[in-house]
Amino acid sequence: MDDPTEEDQVLIREDRQSRIQGIRIVAAEILCDESDAEGTFRSHPDTDLVLDEIRELAKTDQNYENLISAVKQGFPDISSAPPYVRSFKAIRDHLAVGDGLVLYGNRIVIPNAAIRIVLRRLHSAHSGITRTKRRARSACYWNGMTNDI
């Protein structure tokens, strides 16, 4: 494979910035208690703090680190991967890594250590189970999320 051209490098940087912006939007959705008339979530002043907290917890979670590595390598040997990584086999083609977090489409894959924090934030709106599940499904993902909510 040839070295990336300058144009390729620009596209890579733009894609990275787009992913980072997407992550910030998702974090705002997790944090926000209400949506506006169009159903979009307002920005929240603690967005970066929550993302930083999730990132820090991700760094301490060996399973999550293994998942990041597998995603970056393209899941080379899924059959011998740790159980946590194997649990993502069905969706592996939809996973990407951006800004230290695993993304499933436009949702953040939440590390196990951060699930309790995210659940607390999701439930803080007291918007009922259906709206809470909808909000969670639009912003984040972890195995067993629906049951945990």
Secondary structure by P-SEA (a helix, b strand, c coil): cccccaaaaaaaaaaaaaaaaaaaaaaaaacccccccccccccccaaaaaaaaaaaaaaacaaaaaaaaaaaacccccccccaaaaaacccccccccccccccccccccccccaaaaaaaaaacccccaaaaaaaaaaccccccccccc
